[in-house]
């Protein structure tokens, strides 16, 4: 297995959510991967520790990746690239014209001097081909590019969450707890794949923030086929892992008022910020399911916080309206 770089602040804390647990009537804990760092905060940096190690081993001097206009993955990749002396190149998806003034993650990309290429929703379907074309153009300029797929979600990236699963298992022993279910947001499948491959006792559920469960089952299985080269075997979907649908709401990066109210309640219960795109939807799925069936996830549940708080910024008007 690749030797990962040290880009994240690990181990991240494991702590009980006392007030949220009291309100929900079920013991809920949190794994704080929002604390992996500042610029690289969130789950993406665990994947980048392996992906960037492979990039350096191949002699890359430029990193190409893709995501939405406010992609956490692109921002974390650009930060990690600059920390390693590499040039970040981003293919960003925009539903309309690119923003006239950058904000949130895009503002950080701008400060980092990332070279941004834009595509519309139609072009996004060919994102892998578009990144390959960028790599060809950069190679012609004498650069040595390395492509990271959307979300860092491939076999190499998933190793970051195999490693994270082992970190959690050691913390469970230290704390004297055992989780029945682990719940997290999934947008590209890499985190779900890594935790599913980690051999944990708990059932792992990735809450779909876009697409549907069938899509994510396929993504995880595809990643796992490539990860077999590292000696990992994926249990069948539904046995120890699965994707949880029904909480995509209005679609990717689009919030419903009830989702915003749930993340606000979480902040007031625990003093921890969630984001509207990923963790807010995952927490809404957890709390809504438990409100209907307190036994749905077992006696003790772990909510894996995958970061993304920068996504709150620039949405003040929307959030204020939902809370009124």
C-alpha atoms as a printed R data frame, in Angstrom:
    type eleno elety resid chain resno       x      y       z
1   ATOM     1    CA   UNK     A     1   0.000  0.000   0.000
2   ATOM     2    CA   UNK     A     2   1.176  3.560  -0.710
3   ATOM     3    CA   UNK     A     3   2.802  5.398   2.162
4   ATOM     4    CA   UNK     A     4   0.518  8.433   2.737
5   ATOM     5    CA   UNK     A     5   1.717 11.981   3.148
6   ATOM     6    CA   UNK     A     6   1.012 13.847   6.385
7   ATOM     7    CA   UNK     A     7  -1.413 16.600   5.342
8   ATOM     8    CA   UNK     A     8  -4.214 16.225   7.926
9   ATOM     9    CA   UNK     A     9  -4.374 16.747  11.660
10  ATOM    10    CA   UNK     A    10  -5.034 13.214  12.863
11  ATOM    11    CA   UNK     A    11  -6.475 11.505  14.812
12  ATOM    12    CA   UNK     A    12  -9.702 13.500  14.690
13  ATOM    13    CA   UNK     A    13 -11.818 13.572  17.867
14  ATOM    14    CA   UNK     A    14 -14.567 11.090  18.651
15  ATOM    15    CA   UNK     A    15 -17.110 12.573  21.047
16  ATOM    16    CA   UNK     A    16 -20.674 12.079  22.272
17  ATOM    17    CA   UNK     A    17 -23.457 14.449  21.195
18  ATOM    18    CA   UNK     A    18 -25.149 14.716  24.579
19  ATOM    19    CA   UNK     A    19 -27.865 17.282  23.898
20  ATOM    20    CA   UNK     A    20 -28.683 15.997  20.430
21  ATOM    21    CA   UNK     A    21 -28.866 12.459  21.849
22  ATOM    22    CA   UNK     A    22 -31.261 13.580  24.559
23  ATOM    23    CA   UNK     A    23 -33.464 15.280  21.988
24  ATOM    24    CA   UNK     A    24 -33.424 12.300  19.601
25  ATOM    25    CA   UNK     A    25 -33.769  9.622  22.267
26  ATOM    26    CA   UNK     A    26 -30.814  7.617  20.873
27  ATOM    27    CA   UNK     A    27 -27.128  7.692  21.816
28  ATOM    28    CA   UNK     A    28 -25.338  9.557  19.019
29  ATOM    29    CA   UNK     A    29 -21.612 10.286  18.729
30  ATOM    30    CA   UNK     A    30 -19.665 12.317  16.177
31  ATOM    31    CA   UNK     A    31 -16.354 11.779  14.382
32  ATOM    32    CA   UNK     A    32 -14.899 15.245  13.820
33  ATOM    33    CA   UNK     A    33 -13.319 15.159  10.370
34  ATOM    34    CA   UNK     A    34 -14.237 18.826  10.138
35  ATOM    35    CA   UNK     A    35 -11.105 19.269  12.276
36  ATOM    36    CA   UNK     A    36  -8.567 17.748   9.870
37  ATOM    37    CA   UNK     A    37  -7.221 21.273   9.307
38  ATOM    38    CA   UNK     A    38  -8.362 24.674   8.125
39  ATOM    39    CA   UNK     A    39  -7.676 25.048   4.402
40  ATOM    40    CA   UNK     A    40  -7.801 21.269   3.943
41  ATOM    41    CA   UNK     A    41 -10.630 20.732   6.416
42  ATOM    42    CA   UNK     A    42 -13.014 17.842   5.867
43  ATOM    43    CA   UNK     A    43 -12.880 14.318   4.527
44  ATOM    44    CA   UNK     A    44 -11.102 15.117   1.251
45  ATOM    45    CA   UNK     A    45  -7.675 15.526   2.811
46  ATOM    46    CA   UNK     A    46  -7.601 11.914   4.005
47  ATOM    47    CA   UNK     A    47  -7.915 10.841   0.362
48  ATOM    48    CA   UNK     A    48  -5.410 13.472  -0.743
49  ATOM    49    CA   UNK     A    49  -2.753 12.069   1.582
50  ATOM    50    CA   UNK     A    50  -2.643  8.979  -0.659
51  ATOM    51    CA   UNK     A    51  -3.407 10.657  -3.985
52  ATOM    52    CA   UNK     A    52  -0.744 13.328  -3.562
53  ATOM    53    CA   UNK     A    53   1.751 10.666  -2.488
54  ATOM    54    CA   UNK     A    54   1.130  8.879  -5.780
55  ATOM    55    CA   UNK     A    55   1.376 12.178  -7.707
56  ATOM    56    CA   UNK     A    56   4.776 12.952  -6.182
57  ATOM    57    CA   UNK     A    57   5.970  9.391  -6.781
58  ATOM    58    CA   UNK     A    58   5.125  9.870 -10.472
59  ATOM    59    CA   UNK     A    59   7.035 13.158 -10.614
60  ATOM    60    CA   UNK     A    60   3.983 15.381 -11.128
61  ATOM    61    CA   UNK     A    61   4.289 19.143 -10.938
62  ATOM    62    CA   UNK     A    62   0.619 19.951 -11.690
63  ATOM    63    CA   UNK     A    63  -2.601 18.596 -10.177
64  ATOM    64    CA   UNK     A    64  -5.850 18.562 -12.169
65  ATOM    65    CA   UNK     A    65  -9.199 17.879 -10.540
66  ATOM    66    CA   UNK     A    66 -12.858 18.827 -10.872
67  ATOM    67    CA   UNK     A    67 -15.971 19.715  -8.907
68  ATOM    68    CA   UNK     A    68 -18.829 22.132  -8.490
69  ATOM    69    CA   UNK     A    69 -18.283 25.863  -8.259
70  ATOM    70    CA   UNK     A    70 -18.106 25.593  -4.443
71  ATOM    71    CA   UNK     A    71 -16.345 22.227  -4.325
72  ATOM    72    CA   UNK     A    72 -14.750 21.372  -0.964
73  ATOM    73    CA   UNK     A    73 -12.615 18.804  -2.754
74  ATOM    74    CA   UNK     A    74 -11.249 21.348  -5.245
75  ATOM    75    CA   UNK     A    75 -10.450 23.820  -2.485
76  ATOM    76    CA   UNK     A    76  -8.679 21.156  -0.384
77  ATOM    77    CA   UNK     A    77  -6.800 19.907  -3.450
78  ATOM    78    CA   UNK     A    78  -5.640 23.415  -4.321
79  ATOM    79    CA   UNK     A    79  -4.421 23.984  -0.748
80  ATOM    80    CA   UNK     A    80  -2.597 20.647  -0.628
81  ATOM    81    CA   UNK     A    81  -1.040 21.276  -4.027
82  ATOM    82    CA   UNK     A    82   0.349 24.639  -2.919
83  ATOM    83    CA   UNK     A    83   1.661 23.115   0.304
84  ATOM    84    CA   UNK     A    84   3.605 20.622  -1.810
85  ATOM    85    CA   UNK     A    85   4.826 23.168  -4.380
86  ATOM    86    CA   UNK     A    86   2.499 21.912  -7.130
87  ATOM    87    CA   UNK     A    87   0.294 23.889  -9.521
88  ATOM    88    CA   UNK     A    88  -3.489 23.390  -9.053
89  ATOM    89    CA   UNK     A    89  -5.743 23.291 -12.130
90  ATOM    90    CA   UNK     A    90  -9.504 23.063 -11.550
91  ATOM    91    CA   UNK     A    91 -12.373 22.158 -13.864
92  ATOM    92    CA   UNK     A    92 -15.428 23.720 -12.211
93  ATOM    93    CA   UNK     A    93 -19.091 23.185 -13.010
94  ATOM    94    CA   UNK     A    94 -21.478 26.143 -13.117
95  ATOM    95    CA   UNK     A    95 -25.211 25.969 -13.874
96  ATOM    96    CA   UNK     A    96 -25.057 29.463 -15.380
97  ATOM    97    CA   UNK     A    97 -22.418 32.088 -15.968
98  ATOM    98    CA   UNK     A    98 -19.403 31.852 -13.631
99  ATOM    99    CA   UNK     A    99 -19.769 34.128 -10.573
100 ATOM   100    CA   UNK     A   100 -18.723 37.707 -11.172
101 ATOM   101    CA   UNK     A   101 -17.203 37.870  -7.664
102 ATOM   102    CA   UNK     A   102 -15.818 34.729  -5.998
103 ATOM   103    CA   UNK     A   103 -16.955 33.748  -2.525
104 ATOM   104    CA   UNK     A   104 -16.579 30.843  -0.098
105 ATOM   105    CA   UNK     A   105 -14.524 27.981  -1.559
106 ATOM   106    CA   UNK     A   106 -14.146 29.707  -4.923
107 ATOM   107    CA   UNK     A   107 -12.657 32.740  -3.188
108 ATOM   108    CA   UNK     A   108 -10.061 30.482  -1.552
109 ATOM   109    CA   UNK     A   109  -9.312 28.865  -4.927
110 ATOM   110    CA   UNK     A   110  -8.729 32.383  -6.275
111 ATOM   111    CA   UNK     A   111  -6.410 33.335  -3.419
112 ATOM   112    CA   UNK     A   112  -4.426 30.165  -4.066
113 ATOM   113    CA   UNK     A   113  -4.010 31.116  -7.719
114 ATOM   114    CA   UNK     A   114  -5.630 27.944  -9.039
115 ATOM   115    CA   UNK     A   115  -6.041 27.898 -12.824
116 ATOM   116    CA   UNK     A   116  -9.794 27.547 -13.282
117 ATOM   117    CA   UNK     A   117 -11.523 26.165 -16.373
118 ATOM   118    CA   UNK     A   118 -15.302 26.314 -16.525
119 ATOM   119    CA   UNK     A   119 -17.870 23.903 -17.910
120 ATOM   120    CA   UNK     A   120 -21.659 23.949 -18.022
121 ATOM   121    CA   UNK     A   121 -23.930 21.119 -16.916
122 ATOM   122    CA   UNK     A   122 -23.826 19.443 -20.335
123 ATOM   123    CA   UNK     A   123 -20.046 19.567 -20.470
124 ATOM   124    CA   UNK     A   124 -19.843 18.155 -16.963
125 ATOM   125    CA   UNK     A   125 -20.992 14.765 -18.263
126 ATOM   126    CA   UNK     A   126 -17.664 14.560 -20.110
127 ATOM   127    CA   UNK     A   127 -15.587 15.805 -17.172
128 ATOM   128    CA   UNK     A   128 -13.088 12.922 -17.287
129 ATOM   129    CA   UNK     A   129 -12.448 13.514 -20.990
130 ATOM   130    CA   UNK     A   130 -12.148 17.256 -20.384
131 ATOM   131    CA   UNK     A   131  -9.571 16.715 -17.631
132 ATOM   132    CA   UNK     A   132  -7.668 14.350 -19.918
133 ATOM   133    CA   UNK     A   133  -7.637 17.079 -22.601
134 ATOM   134    CA   UNK     A   134  -6.314 19.589 -20.061
135 ATOM   135    CA   UNK     A   135  -3.600 17.098 -19.122
136 ATOM   136    CA   UNK     A   136  -2.631 16.688 -22.782
137 ATOM   137    CA   UNK     A   137  -2.403 20.452 -23.245
138 ATOM   138    CA   UNK     A   138  -0.284 20.840 -20.121
139 ATOM   139    CA   UNK     A   139   1.988 17.988 -21.171
140 ATOM   140    CA   UNK     A   140   2.508 19.791 -24.486
141 ATOM   141    CA   UNK     A   141   3.618 22.841 -22.457
142 ATOM   142    CA   UNK     A   142   6.229 20.707 -20.696
143 ATOM   143    CA   UNK     A   143   4.256 20.169 -17.487
144 ATOM   144    CA   UNK     A   144   3.817 16.816 -15.718
145 ATOM   145    CA   UNK     A   145   0.128 16.631 -14.749
146 ATOM   146    CA   UNK     A   146  -1.599 14.180 -12.431
147 ATOM   147    CA   UNK     A   147  -5.385 13.831 -12.596
148 ATOM   148    CA   UNK     A   148  -7.483 13.356  -9.441
149 ATOM   149    CA   UNK     A   149 -11.082 12.291 -10.147
150 ATOM   150    CA   UNK     A   150 -14.150 14.008  -8.732
151 ATOM   151    CA   UNK     A   151 -14.043 13.947  -4.938
152 ATOM   152    CA   UNK     A   152 -10.753 12.043  -4.972
153 ATOM   153    CA   UNK     A   153 -12.966  8.966  -5.237
154 ATOM   154    CA   UNK     A   154 -10.963  6.130  -6.711
155 ATOM   155    CA   UNK     A   155  -9.150  3.143  -5.251
156 ATOM   156    CA   UNK     A   156  -6.112  5.190  -4.189
157 ATOM   157    CA   UNK     A   157  -8.252  7.887  -2.556
158 ATOM   158    CA   UNK     A   158 -10.424  5.316  -0.782
159 ATOM   159    CA   UNK     A   159  -7.357  4.094   1.102
160 ATOM   160    CA   UNK     A   160  -7.660  7.254   3.185
161 ATOM   161    CA   UNK     A   161 -10.942  6.008   4.607
162 ATOM   162    CA   UNK     A   162  -9.763  2.445   5.037
163 ATOM   163    CA   UNK     A   163  -7.128  4.026   7.254
164 ATOM   164    CA   UNK     A   164  -9.778  6.230   8.911
165 ATOM   165    CA   UNK     A   165 -11.856  3.137   9.698
166 ATOM   166    CA   UNK     A   166  -8.895  1.619  11.509
167 ATOM   167    CA   UNK     A   167  -8.428  4.889  13.398
168 ATOM   168    CA   UNK     A   168 -12.047  4.681  14.508
169 ATOM   169    CA   UNK     A   169 -11.715  1.037  15.583
170 ATOM   170    CA   UNK     A   170  -8.807  1.980  17.868
171 ATOM   171    CA   UNK     A   171 -10.827  4.881  19.330
172 ATOM   172    CA   UNK     A   172 -13.797  2.584  19.997
173 ATOM   173    CA   UNK     A   173 -11.519  0.333  22.070
174 ATOM   174    CA   UNK     A   174 -10.077  3.315  23.909
175 ATOM   175    CA   UNK     A   175 -13.524  4.777  24.690
176 ATOM   176    CA   UNK     A   176 -15.129  1.398  25.421
177 ATOM   177    CA   UNK     A   177 -17.930  1.938  22.873
178 ATOM   178    CA   UNK     A   178 -19.200  0.026  19.866
179 ATOM   179    CA   UNK     A   179 -21.325  1.616  17.164
180 ATOM   180    CA   UNK     A   180 -24.216 -0.119  15.466
181 ATOM   181    CA   UNK     A   181 -24.402  2.292  12.514
182 ATOM   182    CA   UNK     A   182 -22.085  4.900  10.987
183 ATOM   183    CA   UNK     A   183 -23.789  7.629   8.934
184 ATOM   184    CA   UNK     A   184 -22.113 10.144   6.655
185 ATOM   185    CA   UNK     A   185 -22.817 12.183   3.530
186 ATOM   186    CA   UNK     A   186 -21.809 10.736   0.169
187 ATOM   187    CA   UNK     A   187 -21.405 12.759  -3.010
188 ATOM   188    CA   UNK     A   188 -18.851 10.768  -5.025
189 ATOM   189    CA   UNK     A   189 -18.606  7.446  -3.187
190 ATOM   190    CA   UNK     A   190 -14.983  7.400  -2.036
191 ATOM   191    CA   UNK     A   191 -15.594  7.843   1.684
192 ATOM   192    CA   UNK     A   192 -18.324  5.197   1.636
193 ATOM   193    CA   UNK     A   193 -16.064  2.816  -0.304
194 ATOM   194    CA   UNK     A   194 -13.167  3.251   2.107
195 ATOM   195    CA   UNK     A   195 -15.262  2.696   5.224
196 ATOM   196    CA   UNK     A   196 -17.002 -0.269   3.588
197 ATOM   197    CA   UNK     A   197 -13.588 -1.810   2.835
198 ATOM   198    CA   UNK     A   198 -12.250 -1.138   6.339
199 ATOM   199    CA   UNK     A   199 -13.851 -4.229   7.884
200 ATOM   200    CA   UNK     A   200 -15.732 -2.377  10.615
201 ATOM   201    CA   UNK     A   201 -18.298 -4.090  12.841
202 ATOM   202    CA   UNK     A   202 -20.779 -1.240  12.377
203 ATOM   203    CA   UNK     A   203 -23.035 -0.911   9.368
204 ATOM   204    CA   UNK     A   204 -21.947  2.028   7.209
205 ATOM   205    CA   UNK     A   205 -24.605  4.181   5.521
206 ATOM   206    CA   UNK     A   206 -23.776  6.925   3.042
207 ATOM   207    CA   UNK     A   207 -26.592  9.470   2.713
208 ATOM   208    CA   UNK     A   208 -26.972 10.381  -0.963
209 ATOM   209    CA   UNK     A   209 -26.754 14.149  -1.459
210 ATOM   210    CA   UNK     A   210 -27.222 13.673  -5.208
211 ATOM   211    CA   UNK     A   211 -28.039 10.793  -7.560
212 ATOM   212    CA   UNK     A   212 -29.682  7.680  -6.082
213 ATOM   213    CA   UNK     A   213 -28.622  4.628  -4.035
214 ATOM   214    CA   UNK     A   214 -28.189  2.442  -7.132
215 ATOM   215    CA   UNK     A   215 -25.672  4.924  -8.538
216 ATOM   216    CA   UNK     A   216 -23.631  4.963  -5.335
217 ATOM   217    CA   UNK     A   217 -23.714  1.198  -4.947
218 ATOM   218    CA   UNK     A   218 -22.262  1.002  -8.449
219 ATOM   219    CA   UNK     A   219 -19.617  3.626  -7.654
220 ATOM   220    CA   UNK     A   220 -18.530  1.838  -4.473
221 ATOM   221    CA   UNK     A   221 -18.371 -1.517  -6.235
222 ATOM   222    CA   UNK     A   222 -16.283 -0.023  -9.055
223 ATOM   223    CA   UNK     A   223 -13.843  1.554  -6.593
224 ATOM   224    CA   UNK     A   224 -13.648 -1.715  -4.661
225 ATOM   225    CA   UNK     A   225 -12.763 -3.696  -7.793
226 ATOM   226    CA   UNK     A   226  -9.699 -1.506  -8.238
227 ATOM   227    CA   UNK     A   227  -8.930 -1.581  -4.507
228 ATOM   228    CA   UNK     A   228  -8.708 -5.380  -4.677
229 ATOM   229    CA   UNK     A   229  -5.156 -4.806  -5.906
230 ATOM   230    CA   UNK     A   230  -4.358 -3.627  -2.363
231 ATOM   231    CA   UNK     A   231  -5.866 -6.745  -0.797
232 ATOM   232    CA   UNK     A   232  -9.285 -5.388   0.222
233 ATOM   233    CA   UNK     A   233 -12.594 -7.191  -0.264
234 ATOM   234    CA   UNK     A   234 -15.985 -5.484  -0.328
235 ATOM   235    CA   UNK     A   235 -18.952 -7.150   1.415
236 ATOM   236    CA   UNK     A   236 -22.168 -7.251  -0.637
237 ATOM   237    CA   UNK     A   237 -24.264 -4.068  -0.598
238 ATOM   238    CA   UNK     A   238 -26.852 -4.201   2.165
239 ATOM   239    CA   UNK     A   239 -24.765 -6.493   4.351
240 ATOM   240    CA   UNK     A   240 -22.321 -4.142   6.110
241 ATOM   241    CA   UNK     A   241 -22.769 -1.024   3.988
242 ATOM   242    CA   UNK     A   242 -25.281  0.732   1.775
243 ATOM   243    CA   UNK     A   243 -26.368  4.075   0.324
244 ATOM   244    CA   UNK     A   244 -29.376  5.763   1.900
245 ATOM   245    CA   UNK     A   245 -31.678  7.616  -0.495
246 ATOM   246    CA   UNK     A   246 -34.695  9.848  -0.084
247 ATOM   247    CA   UNK     A   247 -32.822 12.847   1.293
248 ATOM   248    CA   UNK     A   248 -31.434 14.434  -1.869
249 ATOM   249    CA   UNK     A   249 -34.165 17.067  -1.449
250 ATOM   250    CA   UNK     A   250 -34.140 19.669  -4.194
251 ATOM   251    CA   UNK     A   251 -30.862 18.295  -5.572
252 ATOM   252    CA   UNK     A   252 -27.128 18.788  -5.211
253 ATOM   253    CA   UNK     A   253 -26.212 21.974  -3.305
254 ATOM   254    CA   UNK     A   254 -29.898 22.979  -3.127
255 ATOM   255    CA   UNK     A   255 -31.408 23.181   0.346
256 ATOM   256    CA   UNK     A   256 -34.880 22.887   1.764
257 ATOM   257    CA   UNK     A   257 -35.858 25.049   4.759
258 ATOM   258    CA   UNK     A   258 -36.238 21.986   6.986
259 ATOM   259    CA   UNK     A   259 -32.639 20.950   6.239
260 ATOM   260    CA   UNK     A   260 -31.353 24.390   7.179
261 ATOM   261    CA   UNK     A   261 -33.425 24.380  10.360
262 ATOM   262    CA   UNK     A   262 -31.961 20.989  11.284
263 ATOM   263    CA   UNK     A   263 -28.355 22.187  10.877
264 ATOM   264    CA   UNK     A   264 -29.190 25.326  12.883
265 ATOM   265    CA   UNK     A   265 -30.674 23.180  15.665
266 ATOM   266    CA   UNK     A   266 -27.507 21.072  15.610
267 ATOM   267    CA   UNK     A   267 -25.356 24.190  15.985
268 ATOM   268    CA   UNK     A   268 -27.474 25.294  18.941
269 ATOM   269    CA   UNK     A   269 -27.393 21.854  20.553
270 ATOM   270    CA   UNK     A   270 -23.689 21.152  20.135
271 ATOM   271    CA   UNK     A   271 -21.845 24.290  18.980
272 ATOM   272    CA   UNK     A   272 -20.724 22.478  15.807
273 ATOM   273    CA   UNK     A   273 -21.332 23.768  12.279
274 ATOM   274    CA   UNK     A   274 -22.649 21.607   9.447
275 ATOM   275    CA   UNK     A   275 -22.918 22.666   5.810
276 ATOM   276    CA   UNK     A   276 -25.957 22.847   3.507
277 ATOM   277    CA   UNK     A   277 -24.551 20.631   0.738
278 ATOM   278    CA   UNK     A   278 -23.302 17.515   2.534
279 ATOM   279    CA   UNK     A   279 -23.360 17.208   6.310
280 ATOM   280    CA   UNK     A   280 -26.581 19.182   6.760
281 ATOM   281    CA   UNK     A   281 -28.447 16.736   4.509
282 ATOM   282    CA   UNK     A   282 -26.852 13.744   6.226
283 ATOM   283    CA   UNK     A   283 -27.799 15.046   9.681
284 ATOM   284    CA   UNK     A   284 -31.336 15.771   8.509
285 ATOM   285    CA   UNK     A   285 -31.550 12.178   7.237
286 ATOM   286    CA   UNK     A   286 -30.329 10.827  10.573
287 ATOM   287    CA   UNK     A   287 -32.627 12.954  12.732
288 ATOM   288    CA   UNK     A   288 -35.672 12.580  10.480
289 ATOM   289    CA   UNK     A   289 -35.299  8.795  10.359
290 ATOM   290    CA   UNK     A   290 -34.886  8.546  14.130
291 ATOM   291    CA   UNK     A   291 -37.932 10.762  14.697
292 ATOM   292    CA   UNK     A   292 -39.982  8.198  12.775
293 ATOM   293    CA   UNK     A   293 -38.231  5.068  14.073
294 ATOM   294    CA   UNK     A   294 -35.885  5.398  17.086
295 ATOM   295    CA   UNK     A   295 -34.607  1.849  16.523
296 ATOM   296    CA   UNK     A   296 -33.711  2.342  12.836
297 ATOM   297    CA   UNK     A   297 -29.958  2.610  13.395
298 ATOM   298    CA   UNK     A   298 -29.520  0.549  16.551
299 ATOM   299    CA   UNK     A   299 -28.646  1.559  20.090
300 ATOM   300    CA   UNK     A   300 -25.555  3.667  19.376
301 ATOM   301    CA   UNK     A   301 -25.022  5.732  16.191
302 ATOM   302    CA   UNK     A   302 -21.945  7.525  14.863
303 ATOM   303    CA   UNK     A   303 -22.364 10.609  12.691
304 ATOM   304    CA   UNK     A   304 -19.189 11.088  10.654
305 ATOM   305    CA   UNK     A   305 -18.724 14.826  10.095
306 ATOM   306    CA   UNK     A   306 -17.061 15.204   6.691
307 ATOM   307    CA   UNK     A   307 -16.525 18.976   6.914
308 ATOM   308    CA   UNK     A   308 -17.671 21.627   4.452
309 ATOM   309    CA   UNK     A   309 -18.453 24.594   6.706
310 ATOM   310    CA   UNK     A   310 -17.130 27.051   4.093
311 ATOM   311    CA   UNK     A   311 -20.317 26.191   2.200
312 ATOM   312    CA   UNK     A   312 -22.319 28.235   4.716
313 ATOM   313    CA   UNK     A   313 -20.793 31.485   3.517
314 ATOM   314    CA   UNK     A   314 -22.534 33.371   0.756
315 ATOM   315    CA   UNK     A   315 -25.896 31.818   1.696
316 ATOM   316    CA   UNK     A   316 -26.860 34.193   4.490
317 ATOM   317    CA   UNK     A   317 -30.080 35.390   2.871
318 ATOM   318    CA   UNK     A   318 -31.292 31.842   2.229
319 ATOM   319    CA   UNK     A   319 -30.405 30.673   5.747
320 ATOM   320    CA   UNK     A   320 -31.992 33.698   7.415
321 ATOM   321    CA   UNK     A   321 -35.219 33.194   5.465
322 ATOM   322    CA   UNK     A   322 -35.386 29.502   6.466
323 ATOM   323    CA   UNK     A   323 -34.976 30.371  10.144
324 ATOM   324    CA   UNK     A   324 -37.676 33.031  10.274
